[in-house]
Amino acid sequence: MNEVLQNIKARHSTRVYTEKQVSVEDLSLILEAATHAPSGMNFQDWHFTAIQNADLLRQLNDKVKEAFAASDNPQWQERGHSDSYCCYYHAPTLVIVSGKADSSLTPFDCACALENIFLAATSLGIDSCWINQPGQTCDHPAMRTFLTEELGIPSDYRVFGCAALGYAPAGTPVKERKLKEYTVTMIR
């Protein structure tokens, strides 16, 4: 099997991280990979915000929890009131992928960029997990202010997903991936 296919099969979600930080060199390579993702009509209407500042990550989590607590969704409310809830699983690095809110292509472009982030991270021995909560809450007023004023995300952009990046503790088990029935149809 070639290297690319091995890397794709090796990628998995990690929800426990050590405090070891991703190096600036590796993070730069990962972000470069994101910018090489397919983009509809080559618009590239995306923005990548990489956060390695622990205080800003805690503030982001607090804004997510605040939005969840104000929600009508009981599961979100529970998370919003939980002292232990952390939307990014305490990963030392979080990459927020945002894009133009009014473009019909941007959600797809951002998803492709996120996949490039995950695959690049895996190829460098860095663990990752797709994080949705900042995207689910990006229209809450306090979150919107935090995203634009503290993180510099353009005001006409919305969050389409995030990548938690870091290193799993040694010996962390990896779930075996089992495909659901009827996942693939081949018509010849």
NORKAHU-V363998 format. One record per residue. N is the residue number from 1. SS is DSSP state (H for helix, E for strand, L for the rest). PHI is phi in whole degrees, 0 to 359 (999 if undefined). Layout:
n=N ss=SS phi=PHI
n=N ss=SS phi=PHI
This chain:
n=1 ss=L phi=999
n=2 ss=L phi=284
n=3 ss=H phi=300
n=4 ss=H phi=296
n=5 ss=H phi=294
n=6 ss=H phi=298
n=7 ss=H phi=297
n=8 ss=H phi=299
n=9 ss=H phi=289
n=10 ss=H phi=280
n=11 ss=L phi=296
n=12 ss=L phi=208
n=13 ss=E phi=272
n=14 ss=L phi=244
n=15 ss=L phi=237
n=16 ss=L phi=222
n=17 ss=L phi=230
n=18 ss=L phi=278
n=19 ss=L phi=276
n=20 ss=L phi=300
n=21 ss=L phi=275
n=22 ss=L phi=289
n=23 ss=L phi=291
n=24 ss=H phi=299
n=25 ss=H phi=297
n=26 ss=H phi=294
n=27 ss=H phi=297
n=28 ss=H phi=297
n=29 ss=H phi=296
n=30 ss=H phi=296
n=31 ss=H phi=293
n=32 ss=H phi=297
n=33 ss=H phi=299
n=34 ss=H phi=300
n=35 ss=H phi=287
n=36 ss=L phi=263
n=37 ss=L phi=289
n=38 ss=L phi=299
n=39 ss=L phi=219
n=40 ss=H phi=307
n=41 ss=H phi=56
n=42 ss=H phi=56
n=43 ss=L phi=292
n=44 ss=L phi=53
n=45 ss=L phi=276
n=46 ss=E phi=227
n=47 ss=E phi=215
n=48 ss=E phi=245
n=49 ss=E phi=244
n=50 ss=E phi=261
n=51 ss=E phi=244
n=52 ss=L phi=238
n=53 ss=L phi=273
n=54 ss=H phi=300
n=55 ss=H phi=293
n=56 ss=H phi=294
n=57 ss=H phi=296
n=58 ss=H phi=296
n=59 ss=H phi=297
n=60 ss=H phi=301
n=61 ss=H phi=299
n=62 ss=H phi=299
n=63 ss=H phi=292
n=64 ss=H phi=299
n=65 ss=H phi=297
n=66 ss=H phi=298
n=67 ss=H phi=293
n=68 ss=H phi=298
n=69 ss=H phi=298
n=70 ss=L phi=274
n=71 ss=L phi=282
n=72 ss=L phi=272
n=73 ss=L phi=279
n=74 ss=H phi=301
n=75 ss=H phi=294
n=76 ss=H phi=294
n=77 ss=H phi=301
n=78 ss=H phi=300
n=79 ss=H phi=296
n=80 ss=H phi=297
n=81 ss=H phi=259
n=82 ss=L phi=277
n=83 ss=L phi=288
n=84 ss=L phi=263
n=85 ss=L phi=292
n=86 ss=L phi=223
n=87 ss=L phi=296
n=88 ss=L phi=250
n=89 ss=L phi=56
n=90 ss=L phi=60
n=91 ss=L phi=295
n=92 ss=L phi=285
n=93 ss=E phi=227
n=94 ss=E phi=227
n=95 ss=E phi=252
n=96 ss=E phi=264
n=97 ss=E phi=252
n=98 ss=E phi=236
n=99 ss=E phi=199
n=100 ss=E phi=306
n=101 ss=L phi=291
n=102 ss=L phi=263
n=103 ss=L phi=258
n=104 ss=L phi=288
n=105 ss=L phi=271
n=106 ss=H phi=303
n=107 ss=H phi=303
n=108 ss=H phi=289
n=109 ss=H phi=298
n=110 ss=H phi=293
n=111 ss=H phi=296
n=112 ss=H phi=296
n=113 ss=H phi=297
n=114 ss=H phi=298
n=115 ss=H phi=298
n=116 ss=H phi=299
n=117 ss=H phi=299
n=118 ss=H phi=296
n=119 ss=H phi=289
n=120 ss=H phi=296
n=121 ss=H phi=300
n=122 ss=H phi=302
n=123 ss=H phi=296
n=124 ss=L phi=262
n=125 ss=L phi=79
n=126 ss=L phi=254
n=127 ss=E phi=276
n=128 ss=E phi=206
n=129 ss=E phi=205
n=130 ss=E phi=287
n=131 ss=E phi=241
n=132 ss=L phi=257
n=133 ss=H phi=302
n=134 ss=H phi=299
n=135 ss=H phi=288
n=136 ss=H phi=293
n=137 ss=L phi=246
n=138 ss=L phi=292
n=139 ss=L phi=265
n=140 ss=L phi=294
n=141 ss=H phi=307
n=142 ss=H phi=293
n=143 ss=H phi=292
n=144 ss=H phi=303
n=145 ss=H phi=298
n=146 ss=H phi=298
n=147 ss=H phi=299
n=148 ss=H phi=279
n=149 ss=H phi=277
n=150 ss=H phi=268
n=151 ss=L phi=253
n=152 ss=L phi=73
n=153 ss=L phi=284
n=154 ss=L phi=306
n=155 ss=L phi=293
n=156 ss=L phi=265
n=157 ss=E phi=252
n=158 ss=E phi=234
n=159 ss=E phi=277
n=160 ss=E phi=252
n=161 ss=E phi=162
n=162 ss=E phi=221
n=163 ss=E phi=237
n=164 ss=E phi=280
n=165 ss=E phi=230
n=166 ss=E phi=171
n=167 ss=L phi=232
n=168 ss=L phi=286
n=169 ss=L phi=300
n=170 ss=L phi=305
n=171 ss=L phi=83
n=172 ss=L phi=295
n=173 ss=L phi=291
n=174 ss=L phi=248
n=175 ss=L phi=296
n=176 ss=L phi=286
n=177 ss=L phi=273
n=178 ss=L phi=240
n=179 ss=L phi=284
n=180 ss=L phi=289
n=181 ss=L phi=300
n=182 ss=L phi=61
n=183 ss=L phi=283
n=184 ss=L phi=238
n=185 ss=L phi=237
n=186 ss=L phi=245
n=187 ss=L phi=246
n=188 ss=L phi=239
